[in-house]
């Protein structure tokens, strides 16, 4: 069961999947997001990271046209999120997975068919079947993992070009989490979907995401291609006593410094040759993300591919 599509959708390569310039949203007297500038190229799997209250859910809602910015702009494939040509290209799966408990799985997928012009019934049913679910099962009787699978079937059955996921696996056991992550990756690669996934499980992003966007206090603090970000940082370990930063680090941009007894461990963005008395390794993605999360005052970094066109032109 598929709707006829009158014209092919524009290629996601024509413009960034998501781009924000001066983006901000204010709730009463508090800013949820402020002065956000970034670009997410099409076809990437991007981890959206940040502490609670950093603005992750707000950003996803703005991209899905569920909220209106207070300042700045957000563009989806070069267009407004609410434009008729843009809306069918975006799917959002929120953390609470709003499904109707009285409906069966079949009735839920039928609703997806009725509401989405590009609906792919075969793909949606396949995702459900892979989880040993029956179409006659009622949503109210499903486990958390099963509900998540149905919600993913709804999101992917829409055949989006941009898939927004807000902590989608937070209520799923480890085995189901691994299975559903594999499903997401397979679908994203096969269809060329851009994925923006919010998660607190940093270890799971390593090896899954090829792009990262880290928010802190409503602002972008780290953004870009994972390989470029890792290449821009070094983790160094050496002996040091005293309260201040080791003088050998003065030539580098210091992200985080931690001490254990007489040993110091620092994450730096090197700008010169590193003193040979320090042991130097390339950090993991988890180590970089944790350092920025633990050190809100660390200088922000956006790699060239993550800078919006306006900023690049400037």
C-alpha positions as CSV (number, residue, x, y, z in Angstrom):
1,X,0.0,0.0,0.0
2,X,1.8,3.2,-1.2
3,X,0.6,6.6,-2.2
4,X,1.5,7.7,-5.7
5,X,4.2,10.5,-5.7
6,X,3.6,13.1,-8.4
7,X,7.2,14.3,-8.5
8,X,10.5,13.1,-7.0
9,X,11.7,15.0,-3.9
10,X,14.6,17.3,-4.3
11,X,17.9,15.7,-3.6
12,X,19.1,16.1,0.0
13,X,22.5,17.0,-1.4
14,X,21.2,20.3,-2.8
15,X,21.4,22.0,0.6
16,X,22.4,21.2,4.2
17,X,19.9,19.0,6.0
18,X,19.7,21.5,8.8
19,X,21.2,25.0,9.2
20,X,20.7,27.5,12.0
21,X,21.9,31.2,12.1
22,X,21.4,33.2,15.2
23,X,18.8,30.7,16.3
24,X,17.2,31.4,19.7
25,X,14.0,30.6,21.6
26,X,12.9,32.2,24.8
27,X,10.4,30.7,27.3
28,X,9.1,33.7,29.4
29,X,12.3,35.1,30.9
30,X,14.7,32.2,30.2
31,X,16.4,31.3,27.0
32,X,16.2,27.6,26.0
33,X,18.4,28.3,22.9
34,X,20.4,31.4,22.1
35,X,22.8,32.5,19.3
36,X,23.0,29.0,17.8
37,X,24.9,28.8,14.5
38,X,25.7,25.5,12.9
39,X,25.2,23.4,9.8
40,X,24.4,19.7,9.5
41,X,25.3,18.4,6.0
42,X,22.9,16.0,4.3
43,X,23.5,12.3,4.7
44,X,25.2,12.4,8.1
45,X,24.3,10.5,11.3
46,X,24.7,13.2,13.9
47,X,24.7,12.8,17.7
48,X,23.0,15.6,19.6
49,X,24.6,15.8,23.0
50,X,24.3,18.0,26.1
51,X,23.2,18.1,29.7
52,X,19.5,18.3,30.7
53,X,18.2,21.7,29.9
54,X,20.8,22.4,27.2
55,X,18.2,22.9,24.6
56,X,18.3,19.6,22.7
57,X,14.5,18.9,22.6
58,X,13.9,22.6,21.8
59,X,16.2,22.4,18.8
60,X,14.5,19.2,17.5
61,X,11.1,20.8,17.9
62,X,12.2,23.9,16.0
63,X,13.5,21.8,13.2
64,X,10.2,19.9,13.1
65,X,8.2,23.2,13.0
66,X,6.6,22.5,16.4
67,X,8.0,25.7,17.8
68,X,8.7,29.2,16.3
69,X,12.1,30.8,16.9
70,X,12.3,34.0,19.0
71,X,15.4,35.0,17.1
72,X,17.3,33.9,14.1
73,X,16.4,31.2,11.5
74,X,16.5,27.5,11.0
75,X,16.4,26.0,7.5
76,X,15.7,22.4,6.5
77,X,17.2,21.4,3.1
78,X,17.3,25.2,2.4
79,X,13.6,25.8,3.2
80,X,11.4,26.8,6.1
81,X,10.6,23.8,8.4
82,X,6.9,24.5,7.9
83,X,6.9,24.9,4.1
84,X,4.7,22.5,2.2
85,X,7.7,21.1,0.3
86,X,9.7,20.7,3.5
87,X,7.3,19.2,6.0
88,X,7.0,15.7,4.3
89,X,10.8,15.4,4.3
90,X,11.1,15.5,8.1
91,X,10.0,12.9,10.7
92,X,10.3,13.5,14.5
93,X,10.2,10.7,17.1
94,X,9.9,12.3,20.5
95,X,11.0,10.7,23.8
96,X,7.4,9.9,24.9
97,X,6.5,8.2,21.6
98,X,2.9,9.4,21.4
99,X,1.0,6.4,20.2
100,X,-2.8,5.8,20.7
101,X,-3.0,2.9,23.2
102,X,-6.4,1.7,22.0
103,X,-5.3,1.2,18.4
104,X,-3.8,-2.0,17.1
105,X,-0.4,-2.0,15.3
106,X,-2.3,-2.3,12.0
107,X,-4.5,0.6,12.8
108,X,-1.5,2.7,13.8
109,X,0.2,2.0,10.5
110,X,-3.0,2.8,8.7
111,X,-3.0,6.2,10.3
112,X,0.5,6.7,9.0
113,X,-0.7,5.8,5.5
114,X,-3.6,8.3,5.7
115,X,-1.4,11.2,7.0
116,X,1.7,10.8,4.9
117,X,1.7,11.2,1.0
118,X,4.9,9.2,0.5
119,X,4.0,6.4,2.9
120,X,5.8,3.0,2.4
121,X,3.6,0.4,3.9
122,X,5.9,-2.5,3.1
123,X,8.8,-0.9,4.9
124,X,6.7,-0.1,8.0
125,X,5.3,-3.6,8.2
126,X,8.8,-5.1,7.7
127,X,10.2,-3.1,10.7
128,X,7.3,-4.3,12.8
129,X,7.6,-7.9,11.7
130,X,11.3,-8.0,12.6
131,X,10.3,-7.4,16.2
132,X,8.0,-10.4,16.3
133,X,5.0,-8.1,16.6
134,X,1.6,-9.0,15.2
135,X,-0.4,-6.4,13.3
136,X,-3.4,-7.4,15.5
137,X,-1.5,-6.5,18.8
138,X,-2.9,-3.5,20.6
139,X,-0.5,-0.7,21.5
140,X,-1.6,-0.7,25.1
141,X,-0.2,-4.2,25.6
142,X,3.2,-3.6,24.1
143,X,6.5,-3.4,26.0
144,X,8.6,-0.3,25.9
145,X,10.9,-1.8,23.2
146,X,7.9,-2.9,21.1
147,X,6.3,0.6,21.3
148,X,9.6,2.1,20.2
149,X,9.7,-0.3,17.2
150,X,6.2,0.7,16.2
151,X,7.1,4.4,16.6
152,X,10.2,3.9,14.4
153,X,8.1,2.1,11.8
154,X,5.8,5.2,11.7
155,X,8.8,7.5,11.4
156,X,10.6,5.5,8.8
157,X,7.4,4.6,6.9
158,X,7.1,8.3,6.1
159,X,10.3,8.0,4.1
160,X,11.9,11.1,5.5
161,X,15.1,12.7,4.3
162,X,15.7,14.0,7.8
163,X,14.9,11.9,10.9
164,X,14.9,13.7,14.3
165,X,15.2,11.4,17.3
166,X,14.8,12.7,20.8
167,X,16.2,10.0,23.2
168,X,14.3,7.3,21.3
169,X,15.9,4.4,23.1
170,X,15.7,5.7,26.7
171,X,13.1,3.1,27.8
172,X,14.6,0.1,25.9
173,X,16.6,-2.8,27.4
174,X,20.2,-3.2,26.2
175,X,19.5,-6.1,23.8
176,X,16.6,-4.3,22.1
177,X,18.6,-1.1,22.1
178,X,21.4,-2.8,20.1
179,X,18.8,-4.3,17.7
180,X,17.0,-1.0,17.1
181,X,20.3,1.0,16.7
182,X,21.3,-1.5,14.0
183,X,17.9,-1.1,12.4
184,X,18.3,2.7,12.4
185,X,21.8,2.6,10.9
186,X,20.8,0.1,8.2
187,X,17.8,2.2,7.2
188,X,19.8,5.4,7.2
189,X,22.6,4.0,5.1
190,X,20.2,2.3,2.6
191,X,18.0,5.3,2.1
192,X,20.6,8.1,2.5
193,X,18.6,9.6,5.5
194,X,20.1,12.3,7.6
195,X,19.7,11.4,11.3
196,X,19.9,13.8,14.2
197,X,19.7,11.7,17.4
198,X,19.7,13.0,20.9
199,X,21.3,10.7,23.5
200,X,22.8,10.7,26.9
201,X,24.6,7.4,26.3
202,X,27.9,8.7,25.0
203,X,29.6,5.4,24.5
204,X,26.9,4.3,22.0
205,X,27.5,7.3,19.8
206,X,31.1,6.3,19.2
207,X,31.2,4.2,16.1
208,X,27.6,5.1,15.3
209,X,27.7,8.8,14.5
210,X,30.0,10.5,12.0
211,X,28.9,14.0,13.1
212,X,28.4,15.6,16.5
213,X,26.5,18.6,17.8
214,X,27.1,19.4,21.5
215,X,24.9,22.1,23.2
216,X,25.6,23.7,26.6
217,X,23.5,26.4,28.2
218,X,21.5,26.8,25.1
219,X,24.5,27.4,22.8
220,X,26.5,25.4,20.4
221,X,29.8,24.4,22.0
222,X,31.1,21.7,19.7
223,X,30.0,20.7,16.2
224,X,31.4,19.0,13.2
225,X,32.7,15.8,11.6
226,X,33.8,13.3,14.2
227,X,37.1,12.6,12.5
228,X,37.9,16.3,12.2
229,X,37.0,16.9,15.9
230,X,39.2,14.0,17.1
231,X,42.1,15.1,14.9
232,X,41.8,18.6,16.5
233,X,42.3,17.3,20.0
234,X,45.0,15.4,21.9
235,X,44.9,13.8,25.3
236,X,48.1,14.3,27.2
237,X,49.3,12.8,30.5
238,X,52.3,13.8,32.5
239,X,53.7,14.6,36.0
240,X,52.8,18.0,37.5
241,X,52.6,19.5,40.9
242,X,50.9,22.8,41.9
243,X,47.6,24.4,41.5
244,X,47.8,26.2,38.2
245,X,48.0,24.7,34.7
246,X,51.4,23.3,33.7
247,X,53.5,25.9,31.9
248,X,54.0,23.5,29.0
249,X,50.4,23.9,28.1
250,X,50.5,27.7,27.7
251,X,51.0,27.4,24.0
252,X,47.9,25.3,23.5
253,X,44.1,25.8,23.9
254,X,43.2,23.9,27.0
255,X,39.8,22.2,27.1
256,X,40.1,20.3,30.4
257,X,42.7,19.7,33.1
258,X,42.3,17.0,35.7
259,X,44.8,15.9,38.4
260,X,45.3,12.6,40.2
261,X,48.0,13.0,42.8
262,X,51.1,14.1,41.0
263,X,49.8,13.2,37.6
264,X,47.9,15.6,35.3
265,X,45.6,14.6,32.4
266,X,44.7,17.3,29.9
267,X,42.6,17.5,26.8
268,X,44.0,20.2,24.5
269,X,43.7,21.6,21.0
270,X,47.4,21.8,20.1
271,X,48.6,24.8,18.3
272,X,52.4,24.0,18.5
273,X,54.6,21.0,19.1
274,X,53.7,19.2,22.3
275,X,56.4,19.0,25.0
276,X,58.0,15.5,24.7
277,X,57.8,15.0,28.5
278,X,54.1,14.4,28.1
279,X,52.5,11.1,26.8
280,X,50.2,12.0,23.9
281,X,47.3,9.9,22.5
282,X,44.3,10.7,20.3
283,X,41.2,10.7,22.4
284,X,38.1,8.8,21.8
285,X,34.8,10.6,21.0
286,X,33.5,9.8,24.4
287,X,36.5,11.4,26.1
288,X,36.2,14.6,24.0
289,X,32.5,14.9,24.7
290,X,32.9,14.3,28.4
291,X,35.6,16.9,28.6
292,X,33.4,19.5,27.1
293,X,30.4,18.5,29.2
294,X,32.5,18.7,32.4
295,X,34.1,22.0,31.4
296,X,31.3,24.5,30.4
297,X,33.9,27.3,30.1
298,X,36.0,25.5,27.4
299,X,36.2,27.5,24.2
300,X,33.7,26.3,21.6
301,X,34.8,24.7,18.3
302,X,33.0,24.3,15.0
303,X,34.8,22.5,12.2
304,X,34.5,24.1,8.7
305,X,31.7,21.8,7.6
306,X,29.6,22.7,10.6
307,X,29.8,26.5,10.1
308,X,26.7,28.0,8.4
309,X,27.1,29.6,5.0
310,X,26.7,33.1,6.4
311,X,29.5,32.5,8.9
312,X,31.7,30.9,6.2
313,X,31.1,33.8,3.9
314,X,31.9,36.3,6.6
